[in-house]
Amino acid sequence: MRRQMGIARPNIGPLTDRMLLNSGDAVHERLVQPRVEPEIGLRLQTALDARHAPVDRHTVVAAVEGAYACLEVVHSTWTGYRFNLEQNTADNSSAGQVVVGPRLPVTDLMAAGTVAVRLHDGSHHTLGQGVGADADGHPLDAVARLARELAAFGQRLEAGDLVITGGLTKACELEVGGRLTGVFSFGDAWSVDVTVRRL
């Protein structure tokens, strides 16, 4: 996704409760040129504070309650999604809404990096595919990096926070009347779907 947008390194931006959608919901009509990317979300059961102790992949594992199938719906005021890092930051990292789907039945969060994802349209044409490790090397590493970045501003991640850990495919346009689905799977063990629509 960073290659698609021309951004050299990961960026962060806040999400609020008002941005949350359930699987199958339609995005808000206010969104500008909405696009969708599947992500693994990690919800914390305890706070993560990198101001007072190092935070790494193993620290994050101990703090996470579970992993969730998510679709981030990005929208941007920049024509054609062409911007630099500073412009994207000023645009709240293109944050629009996020669809929080089912909990992924991952018994070992270290295996989240091998969870496969496929994004397809209403006709089941595959638009993109990837694995959890495509986000910052591992979803757990993405949370650790976020905790360290927040610490630099005197902040921490709180219990109950949901962190979406980075796009696993390019961001695909959600057309008017369209429907996009992310299929998350772990070998032949299980498969989980999450869907978003645009009216």
C-alpha positions as CSV (number, residue, x, y, z in Angstrom):
1,M,0.0,0.0,0.0
2,R,2.9,2.4,0.7
3,R,4.3,1.7,-2.7
4,Q,0.9,2.5,-4.2
5,M,0.7,5.8,-2.3
6,G,4.3,6.8,-2.8
7,I,5.0,6.9,1.0
8,A,8.4,5.7,2.1
9,R,7.7,4.7,5.7
10,P,4.7,3.7,7.9
11,N,2.4,6.5,9.1
12,I,0.0,6.7,12.0
13,G,-3.3,8.4,12.6
14,P,-6.1,8.2,15.2
15,L,-9.3,6.3,14.8
16,T,-12.4,7.1,17.0
17,D,-15.4,5.1,18.0
18,R,-17.5,7.0,15.5
19,M,-15.4,5.6,12.7
20,L,-16.2,2.0,13.5
21,L,-18.4,-0.2,11.3
22,N,-19.6,-3.7,11.6
23,S,-19.1,-6.3,8.8
24,G,-21.7,-5.7,6.1
25,D,-22.3,-2.0,6.9
26,A,-22.2,0.8,4.3
27,V,-19.6,3.5,4.5
28,H,-20.6,7.0,5.4
29,E,-21.6,9.2,2.4
30,R,-19.2,11.9,3.5
31,L,-16.2,9.9,2.5
32,V,-14.2,11.3,-0.4
33,Q,-13.0,8.7,-3.0
34,P,-13.1,5.8,-0.5
35,R,-10.8,2.9,-0.9
36,V,-10.5,-0.3,1.1
37,E,-7.5,-2.3,2.4
38,P,-7.6,-5.4,4.6
39,E,-5.7,-5.3,7.8
40,I,-5.3,-7.4,11.0
41,G,-6.5,-5.5,14.0
42,L,-5.1,-6.2,17.5
43,R,-7.1,-5.3,20.6
44,L,-5.3,-4.7,23.8
45,Q,-6.3,-6.1,27.1
46,T,-3.7,-4.2,29.1
47,A,-2.0,-0.8,28.4
48,L,1.3,-0.6,26.5
49,D,3.7,2.1,27.6
50,A,7.0,2.4,26.0
51,R,8.0,5.4,28.1
52,H,9.0,3.3,31.0
53,A,10.1,-0.1,29.5
54,P,11.1,-1.4,26.1
55,V,8.2,-2.6,24.0
56,D,8.8,-5.4,21.4
57,R,6.9,-8.2,19.8
58,H,6.9,-10.3,22.9
59,T,5.7,-7.4,25.1
60,V,2.8,-6.9,22.7
61,V,1.8,-10.6,22.7
62,A,1.4,-10.4,26.5
63,A,-0.8,-7.3,26.2
64,V,-3.1,-8.3,23.3
65,E,-6.6,-9.8,23.9
66,G,-7.1,-11.0,20.3
67,A,-6.7,-10.5,16.6
68,Y,-9.6,-9.3,14.3
69,A,-10.4,-9.3,10.6
70,C,-10.6,-5.6,9.6
71,L,-11.1,-3.4,6.6
72,E,-9.8,0.1,6.7
73,V,-11.7,2.5,4.5
74,V,-9.4,5.3,3.6
75,H,-10.5,8.6,2.0
76,S,-8.4,11.5,0.9
77,T,-8.8,15.1,-0.1
78,W,-5.7,14.7,-2.4
79,T,-6.6,14.0,-6.0
80,G,-5.7,10.5,-7.0
81,Y,-4.2,9.7,-3.6
82,R,-1.0,11.3,-4.6
83,F,0.7,13.0,-1.6
84,N,3.9,13.1,0.5
85,L,4.2,12.0,4.1
86,E,3.5,15.5,5.5
87,Q,0.4,16.0,3.3
88,N,-0.9,12.6,4.4
89,T,-0.3,13.4,8.1
90,A,-2.2,16.6,7.7
91,D,-5.1,14.6,6.1
92,N,-5.3,12.4,9.2
93,S,-3.4,9.6,7.4
94,S,-6.4,9.3,5.1
95,A,-8.4,7.7,8.0
96,G,-12.1,7.4,7.1
97,Q,-13.7,4.4,8.8
98,V,-12.8,0.9,9.8
99,V,-14.9,-2.3,9.6
100,V,-14.2,-4.6,12.5
101,G,-15.1,-8.1,11.6
102,P,-14.9,-11.4,13.5
103,R,-12.1,-12.4,15.9
104,L,-9.5,-14.5,14.1
105,P,-9.2,-17.9,15.7
106,V,-5.4,-17.5,16.0
107,T,-4.2,-19.5,19.1
108,D,-0.7,-18.2,18.8
109,L,-0.4,-14.5,17.9
110,M,3.2,-15.1,16.7
111,A,1.5,-16.9,13.8
112,A,-0.4,-13.8,12.8
113,G,2.3,-13.0,10.3
114,T,1.4,-16.0,8.2
115,V,-2.4,-15.3,8.1
116,A,-3.3,-14.9,4.4
117,V,-5.7,-12.3,3.2
118,R,-7.5,-11.9,-0.1
119,L,-9.6,-8.8,-1.1
120,H,-12.3,-9.5,-3.7
121,D,-15.3,-7.6,-5.2
122,G,-18.9,-8.6,-5.4
123,S,-18.2,-10.8,-8.4
124,H,-15.5,-12.6,-6.4
125,H,-12.7,-11.2,-8.6
126,T,-9.5,-11.1,-6.5
127,L,-8.2,-7.5,-6.3
128,G,-5.2,-8.1,-4.0
129,Q,-3.7,-10.6,-1.7
130,G,-1.0,-10.7,1.0
131,V,-0.1,-12.0,4.4
132,G,0.1,-10.5,7.9
133,A,3.9,-10.1,7.6
134,D,3.3,-7.6,4.8
135,A,2.5,-5.0,7.5
136,D,5.7,-3.8,9.0
137,G,7.2,-7.3,9.0
138,H,4.6,-8.6,11.5
139,P,1.4,-7.2,13.0
140,L,2.9,-7.4,16.5
141,D,5.9,-5.3,15.3
142,A,3.5,-2.7,14.0
143,V,1.9,-2.3,17.4
144,A,5.3,-2.1,19.1
145,R,6.4,0.6,16.7
146,L,3.2,2.6,17.4
147,A,3.8,2.3,21.1
148,R,7.3,3.7,20.7
149,E,6.1,6.5,18.5
150,L,3.4,7.5,21.0
151,A,5.9,7.4,23.9
152,A,7.9,10.2,22.1
153,F,4.8,12.3,22.5
154,G,4.3,11.3,26.2
155,Q,1.4,8.9,25.3
156,R,0.6,5.2,25.6
157,L,-1.8,2.7,24.2
158,E,-4.6,1.9,26.6
159,A,-6.5,-1.3,27.5
160,G,-9.3,-1.8,25.0
161,D,-7.6,0.1,22.2
162,L,-7.9,-1.5,18.7
163,V,-4.8,-1.0,16.6
164,I,-5.1,-1.8,12.9
165,T,-1.7,-2.8,11.9
166,G,-1.3,-1.8,8.2
167,G,-2.7,-2.5,4.8
168,L,-2.0,-6.0,3.4
169,T,-2.9,-5.2,-0.2
170,K,-3.2,-2.1,-2.2
171,A,-6.1,0.1,-1.4
172,C,-8.9,-0.7,-3.8
173,E,-11.7,1.7,-4.9
174,L,-15.1,1.2,-3.3
175,E,-17.5,2.2,-6.1
176,V,-21.0,3.5,-5.6
177,G,-23.2,0.4,-5.2
178,G,-20.1,-1.7,-4.7
179,R,-19.2,-4.3,-2.1
180,L,-15.7,-5.5,-1.1
181,T,-14.8,-8.5,1.0
182,G,-11.7,-9.5,2.8
183,V,-11.1,-13.2,3.3
184,F,-8.6,-14.0,6.1
185,S,-7.4,-17.6,6.3
186,F,-4.8,-19.8,8.0
187,G,-4.0,-22.7,5.7
188,D,-6.9,-25.1,5.7
189,A,-7.6,-24.5,9.4
190,W,-10.1,-21.7,9.1
191,S,-11.4,-18.8,6.9
192,V,-13.0,-15.5,8.1
193,D,-14.8,-13.0,6.0
194,V,-15.5,-9.3,6.6
195,T,-17.4,-7.0,4.1
196,V,-18.1,-3.4,3.5
197,R,-20.6,-1.7,1.1
198,R,-21.1,1.7,-0.5
199,L,-24.7,2.8,-1.2
